[in-house]
Amino acid sequence: MAAPSFDSAQAVRFDLPRGSVRAGSGGETVLVVPSAALAELARSAPAAAAEAFARALGSAIGRRAVARMGDARAASLEEFVTQLAGEVALAGLGVLAIERWGRALVVVVEGSPLAGSLMAPVVGSALEAATGRKVACALLSRDGETTRILIASDGAAARVRGWIASGTPWGDALGRLHGGNR
């Protein structure tokens, strides 16, 4: 079986005479914005406004990914991640991959210009839009260019956020989540 691929042909279309940029098969209008401008906006905006922006961005990414797949629930995990990662890359948000830590699913984003606090709602809302299911996320870490986000139930995500806030390293928090040293 061939590995799934992401076809970027016609994923972004520039209409210079009209001064517009469109993404996806539906032709959603998008902007090409310097990442420093978005970072400044996020820094100066109230936290709720920055999160609403991140969730809207993630929802658009998820909708475009599911449009490529058709039925996201029928896709294999590999196919699903390939399409989601392609849309994240097209948005200029970095390279998305997943890691398994026991039963925990961790989304890893390398090279994103967005702060980790914004990447968690981007990822969560992208997954919600693509699957049609509520998703809870917990920011595990932002180390240099790497952001790790736990995808879990509401309760598990809340516990992990609490452990991390109290100083527990994220790897230990995932271990606790699996029943080790609660």
N, C-alpha and C positions, 0 to 999 in steps of 0.2 A: 504494500500500500504506500502510495506516495505521501510525503509529508504535506500538510496543508500549506497553502501559500497565500500571500496577500497581494492582490492585483491593484497597484496604485494608478493604473491607467485611468485617466479622466476623473480621478478622485478629487482633484482640485482644478477648477477651471477659472482662468483669468480672462475677463472681458474688459480689456483696456479702453476701448472706445466708450463704454458705458461706465467705466470706473468701478467695476464690481468684481468680487471674487466669490465663487460658489463651490460648495463641497458636497460630496455624496451624490447618489443617484437622484435625490429629490431636488438638488440644486439649492440647498440652504445657503443663504448669504452669510459669508464669514468675513472677518477682518484680519488683516496682517498687521499685527501690533508689536512693537518692540517689547521684549520681555521685561526690560527695566521699567517701562511705563506701567505694565500690569503689576509689577512688584511694588512700585510706589503707590499705586491705587490701593492695593491690598493692605499696605502698611498704614495708609492714612484713613481708610474706611473703617467704620465700626465692624466689630467681629462678625456680627450677624449678616451684614451686607457682603463682606468678603466670602463668608460661607455660602450665601445665596448665589453669588457669582460662580463659585467653584462648583456648586451643585448643578447650575444651569449648563455650565461647560461640560461637566461629566454626562449629563443627560443627553446632550447633543452627540457626544462621542458614542454613547451606548446605542442611541437610535440609529446612527450610521452603521455601527458594527452589526446590529441585528438585521438591518436592511441588506447587508452583504450575505448574511447567513440564511435568511429566511426564518426558520424556526430554531431559535437558539437552544431550546431544550432538546432538539433532535441532534444537535452538533456534538461532536466529541469535545472533551475538555481541551484537547490540543487545537482543534479547529476554532473553538470559541476564543481561546487566548490569542491565537494568531490574528484573528480579525480585530479583536479589541486592541491588541498591541499595534496593529497597523494604523488604526484610527488615532490612537494616542500619539504615535510618531508623526502622523500627518498634522496633528494639532500643534506639533513642536514641543510636546510635553515630556519627551524622553523615550526611553526604551523600557517597555513593560514586559515582565515575565512573572511566573509564579514559582513559589517554593512550597514544598510540603514539609511541615515540622510535626511529625506524628500525624495526628488527625487534623492539625491546624493548617489552614490555607493562608499563605502570606503572599501578597502582591508586592513585587519589587519593581521600583521605577528608578532607572539610572539616568542621570543627566538632566533632570527636570529643572527648568528655571523657576518653577513655583516652589514656595516653602512647603515643607511637609504638612503643615497644618492645613494647607489648601489642597494638597494632593489626596488626602484621605477622603474629603467629601467629593472630589472629582471621581475617584475610583469607585466609591460607594454608589454614587448616583449613576455612573456609567453602567455598573452591574445591574442596578435596579431597572434602568431603562431597557437594557438588553434582555433581561430575564423576566421582567414583570413581577418580581418578588422583592420584598423589603430586605435590605442588606444592612447589617451593622458593621462598622469598621472601628478599628483602634489604631492610631498611629503608634507604631512600635519604635521607630528610630528614623532619624535623618542624619546620616554620617557622611559628610562631604557631599558627594554626588549621588548617594544612594538613599532612597526612602523605602522603608518597609511598613506595610499596612496589613494588619490582621483582618481577615474576613471571618465573622463569627456571628453567633446569636447575640441579641441585645445584652443578655446577662453576662455572657463570656466576655464580650467586648468591654462592658463596664468594669468587670473584675480586673481585666488586664490593664485598662486605663488607670484604675486605682493603684494597682501594684507598681506600675511605672511611675506614677506621680509620687509614690512613697519612696522611690529610689531603687526599686528592684530592676536589675538589667532586663532588657526585653527577652533575651533567651531564657532567663530564669522564670520570667512571667509565663512564657509559653510552657515551660516544664511544669509549673504550678497548675496551669490550666488543664494539663493532662493528668492531674491527680498527685503529682509529686510535691510534697511539702506545702500544703495549703496553709 
